[in-house]
């Protein structure tokens, strides 16, 4: 679960990295540029990041296999481990 949240959360930082790359491409160092901390730039980047996260969650929700039914936990049977499954 943590891996999934980390991967989806990574999409939030895509606009910030893209903006820093744009500043470097323009010939300005991102730490030296005062524009990176402007309120409007941060607001736009945050909104784009939230929209990207929402789109990723929607995409995963629509394309993931639906596992419906009761979960049967793993058990030992005749000395061997029988893995759990959804029935």
N, CA and C of each residue as an Amber inpcrd file, in Angstrom:
protein
   261
   0.8270000  -1.1960000   0.0000000   0.0000000   0.0000000   0.0000000
   0.8700000   1.2570000   0.0000000   1.9420000   1.1970000   0.7720000
   2.8350000   2.3520000   0.8300000   3.4960000   2.6370000  -0.5030000
   3.8330000   1.5690000  -1.2250000   4.4520000   1.7460000  -2.5370000
   3.4910000   2.4330000  -3.4970000   2.2380000   2.0420000  -3.4520000
   1.2420000   2.6360000  -4.3410000   1.0720000   4.1210000  -4.0220000
   0.9700000   4.4480000  -2.7400000   0.8370000   5.8590000  -2.3590000
   2.0790000   6.6570000  -2.7450000   3.2560000   6.0550000  -2.6180000
   4.4870000   6.7320000  -2.9950000   4.5260000   6.9970000  -4.4960000
   4.1090000   6.0140000  -5.2860000   4.1100000   6.1890000  -6.7410000
   3.0910000   7.2340000  -7.1770000   1.9030000   7.2040000  -6.6050000
   0.8920000   8.1930000  -6.9650000   1.3150000   9.5730000  -6.4800000
   1.8820000   9.6340000  -5.2940000   2.3690000  10.9110000  -4.7640000
   3.4930000  11.4960000  -5.5970000   4.2310000  10.6390000  -6.2760000
   5.3040000  11.1300000  -7.1400000   4.7830000  11.9910000  -8.2790000
   3.5670000  11.7240000  -8.7170000   2.9820000  12.5420000  -9.7750000
   2.7130000  13.9700000  -9.3050000   2.5860000  14.1690000  -8.0020000
   2.3820000  15.5130000  -7.4820000   3.6180000  16.3810000  -7.7300000
   4.8060000  15.7720000  -7.7060000   6.0380000  16.5360000  -7.8310000
   6.4830000  16.7380000  -9.2780000   5.8020000  16.1420000 -10.2280000
   6.1690000  16.2880000 -11.6410000   6.1580000  17.7580000 -12.0920000
   5.1250000  18.5520000 -11.7780000   5.1480000  19.9540000 -12.2270000
   6.2850000  20.7650000 -11.6120000   6.6540000  20.4710000 -10.3710000
   7.7440000  21.2010000  -9.7250000   9.0790000  20.8820000 -10.3870000
   9.2970000  19.6210000 -10.7160000  10.5230000  19.2170000 -11.3900000
  10.5510000  19.7880000 -12.8100000   9.4140000  19.7760000 -13.4840000
   9.3560000  20.3320000 -14.8380000   9.6340000  21.8360000 -14.8270000
   9.1200000  22.5390000 -13.8270000   9.3510000  23.9840000 -13.7400000
  10.8170000  24.2820000 -13.4390000  11.4290000  23.4780000 -12.5650000
  12.8540000  23.6600000 -12.2830000  13.6880000  23.3800000 -13.5360000
  13.3110000  22.3510000 -14.3000000  14.0170000  22.0570000 -15.5500000
  13.8410000  23.1950000 -16.5460000  12.6600000  23.7870000 -16.5790000
  12.4150000  24.9170000 -17.4700000  13.3080000  26.1010000 -17.0950000
  13.4500000  26.3580000 -15.7980000  14.3100000  27.4620000 -15.3670000
  15.7710000  27.1970000 -15.7240000  16.2110000  25.9590000 -15.5810000
  17.5800000  25.6260000 -15.9600000  17.7540000  25.7840000 -17.4720000
  16.7600000  25.3580000 -18.2320000  16.8110000  25.4910000 -19.6820000
  16.8510000  26.9640000 -20.0970000  16.1810000  27.8060000 -19.3450000
  16.1870000  29.2420000 -19.6270000  17.5090000  29.9000000 -19.2270000
  18.3580000  29.1480000 -18.5320000  19.6570000  29.6980000 -18.1580000
  19.6850000  30.2830000 -16.7610000  18.6700000  30.0370000 -15.9720000
  18.6290000  30.5350000 -14.5990000  18.6900000  29.3430000 -13.6490000
  19.4490000  29.4810000 -12.6090000  19.5280000  28.4160000 -11.6120000
  18.2440000  28.4400000 -10.7850000  17.6150000  27.2710000 -10.5640000
  16.3170000  27.2710000  -9.8700000  16.3770000  27.8100000  -8.4500000
  17.5100000  27.6500000  -7.7690000  17.5900000  28.1790000  -6.4080000
  17.7990000  29.6880000  -6.4050000  18.4240000  30.2070000  -7.4570000
  18.6830000  31.6370000  -7.5330000  17.4840000  32.4000000  -8.0850000
  16.6250000  31.7350000  -8.8080000  15.4770000  32.4060000  -9.4170000
  14.4060000  32.6440000  -8.3560000  13.9800000  33.8560000  -8.2200000
  12.9420000  34.1820000  -7.2430000  11.5650000  33.7700000  -7.7420000
  11.4480000  33.5200000  -9.0420000  10.1490000  33.1640000  -9.6020000
   9.6570000  31.8130000  -9.1060000  10.5710000  30.9450000  -8.7410000
  10.1470000  29.6120000  -8.3260000   9.3420000  29.6750000  -7.0240000
   9.5380000  30.7250000  -6.2600000   8.8190000  30.8600000  -5.0010000
   7.6700000  31.8530000  -5.0800000   7.3670000  32.3150000  -6.2720000
   6.2280000  33.2140000  -6.4200000   4.9480000  32.4740000  -6.0910000
   4.0270000  33.1780000  -5.5130000   2.7720000  32.5660000  -5.0790000
   1.9870000  31.9720000  -6.2510000   1.9270000  32.7040000  -7.3570000
   1.1640000  32.2290000  -8.5060000   1.7910000  30.9630000  -9.1000000
   3.1120000  30.9470000  -9.2170000   3.7880000  29.7780000  -9.7820000
   3.5740000  28.5540000  -8.8930000   3.6870000  28.7110000  -7.5940000
   3.4730000  27.5860000  -6.6900000   2.0260000  27.1130000  -6.7090000
   1.1000000  28.0510000  -6.8090000  -0.3140000  27.6820000  -6.8560000
  -0.6220000  26.8660000  -8.1180000  -0.1100000  27.3260000  -9.2450000
  -0.3500000  26.6190000 -10.5040000   0.2860000  25.2360000 -10.4650000
   1.5020000  25.1320000  -9.9580000   2.1800000  23.8360000  -9.8740000
   1.4340000  22.8930000  -8.9360000   0.9520000  23.4070000  -7.8240000
   0.2030000  22.5840000  -6.8780000  -1.0930000  22.0850000  -7.4970000
  -1.8100000  22.9480000  -8.1830000  -3.0550000  22.5300000  -8.8250000
  -2.8070000  21.4820000  -9.9150000  -1.7760000  21.6800000 -10.7120000
  -1.4460000  20.7050000 -11.7470000  -1.0660000  19.3670000 -11.1080000
  -0.2990000  19.4070000 -10.0270000   0.0790000  18.1830000  -9.3300000
  -1.1180000  17.4530000  -8.7740000  -2.0700000  18.1770000  -8.1960000
  -3.2730000  17.5420000  -7.6620000  -4.1330000  16.9420000  -8.7690000
  -4.2180000  17.6400000  -9.8950000  -4.9790000  17.1080000 -11.0290000
  -4.3100000  15.8480000 -11.5700000  -2.9790000  15.8430000 -11.6720000
  -2.2700000  14.6480000 -12.1290000  -2.5180000  13.4750000 -11.1890000
  -2.4710000  13.7310000  -9.8840000  -2.7300000  12.6640000  -8.9230000
  -4.1470000  12.1250000  -9.0710000  -5.1150000  13.0100000  -9.2360000
  -6.5060000  12.5740000  -9.3950000  -6.6790000  11.7500000 -10.6710000
  -6.0290000  12.1650000 -11.7480000  -6.1200000  11.4140000 -12.9990000
  -5.4860000  10.0270000 -12.8790000  -4.3840000   9.9370000 -12.1700000
  -3.7290000   8.6420000 -11.9840000  -4.6080000   7.7190000 -11.1460000
  -5.1930000   8.2480000 -10.0800000  -6.0810000   7.4360000  -9.2460000
  -7.2930000   6.9830000 -10.0510000  -7.8560000   7.8570000 -10.8550000
  -8.9900000   7.4970000 -11.6970000  -8.5980000   6.4330000 -12.7200000
  -7.4350000   6.6010000 -13.3490000  -6.9650000   5.6270000 -14.3340000
  -6.7570000   4.2600000 -13.6950000  -6.1150000   4.2350000 -12.5340000
  -5.8870000   2.9640000 -11.8450000  -7.2150000   2.3330000 -11.4430000
  -8.1320000   3.1400000 -10.9630000  -9.4290000   2.6180000 -10.5490000
 -10.2320000   2.0370000 -11.7010000 -10.0900000   2.6110000 -12.8860000
 -10.8540000   2.1280000 -14.0320000 -10.1960000   0.9490000 -14.7420000
  -8.8760000   0.8110000 -14.6330000  -8.1920000  -0.2400000 -15.3730000
  -7.7610000  -1.4180000 -14.5160000  -7.8390000  -1.3090000 -13.2060000
  -7.4110000  -2.3940000 -12.3250000  -8.4240000  -3.5220000 -12.3450000
  -7.9320000  -4.7420000 -12.2020000  -8.8360000  -5.8810000 -12.1470000
  -9.6790000  -5.8110000 -10.8810000 -10.9310000  -6.1470000 -11.0240000
 -11.8240000  -6.1530000  -9.8640000 -11.7730000  -7.5350000  -9.2270000
 -11.2840000  -7.5840000  -8.0050000 -11.2550000  -8.8360000  -7.2590000
 -12.4340000  -8.8150000  -6.3050000 -13.4800000  -9.4800000  -6.6920000
 -14.6740000  -9.5020000  -5.8670000 -14.8340000 -10.8860000  -5.2690000
 -15.3350000 -10.9360000  -4.0740000 -15.5580000 -12.2090000  -3.4160000
 -14.9100000 -12.2340000  -2.0470000 -14.9230000 -13.4090000  -1.4560000
 -14.3740000 -13.5730000  -0.1150000 -12.8990000 -13.9740000  -0.2070000
 -12.0940000 -13.4150000   0.6770000 -10.6780000 -13.7440000   0.7210000
 -10.4700000 -14.9640000   1.6160000  -9.7590000 -15.9350000   1.1020000
  -9.4010000 -17.1280000   1.8720000  -7.9220000 -16.9930000   2.2310000
  -7.5930000 -16.9020000   3.5200000  -6.1940000 -16.7140000   3.9070000
  -5.3510000 -17.9560000   3.6240000  -4.0370000 -17.7710000   3.6220000
  -3.1120000 -18.8760000   3.4020000  -3.1900000 -19.8400000   4.5840000
  -3.1050000 -21.1350000   4.2900000  -3.1650000 -22.1650000   5.3290000
  -2.1240000 -23.2410000   5.0360000  -1.7350000 -23.9600000   6.0930000
  -0.8800000 -25.1310000   5.9320000  -1.7680000 -26.3460000   5.7490000
  -1.5450000 -27.0790000   4.6730000  -2.3280000 -28.2700000   4.3870000
  -1.3640000 -29.3900000   4.0130000  -1.3700000 -30.4480000   4.7670000
  -0.4780000 -31.5830000   4.5510000   0.9790000 -31.1590000   4.5160000
   1.3570000 -30.2300000   5.3950000   2.7370000 -29.8010000   5.5040000
   3.1820000 -28.8000000   4.4550000   2.2800000 -28.3610000   3.5950000
   2.6250000 -27.3730000   2.5620000   1.7420000 -26.1530000   2.7230000
   2.3130000 -25.0190000   2.3770000   1.5880000 -23.7570000   2.4710000
   0.7390000 -23.5630000   1.2160000  -0.5570000 -23.4410000   1.4130000
  -1.4730000 -23.1480000   0.3130000  -1.7270000 -21.6440000   0.3380000
  -1.3440000 -20.9240000  -0.7210000  -1.4790000 -19.4600000  -0.7060000
  -2.9340000 -19.0120000  -0.6230000  -3.1210000 -17.7980000  -0.0880000
  -4.4530000 -17.2320000  -0.0120000  -4.9550000 -16.8100000  -1.3760000
  -6.2830000 -16.6950000  -1.4940000  -6.8580000 -16.2960000  -2.7830000
  -8.2280000 -15.6910000  -2.5420000  -8.7290000 -15.0430000  -3.5770000
 -10.0740000 -14.4550000  -3.5430000 -10.9870000 -15.3960000  -4.3080000
 -12.0480000 -15.8080000  -3.6520000 -12.9950000 -16.7200000  -4.2950000
 -14.2880000 -15.9950000  -4.6140000
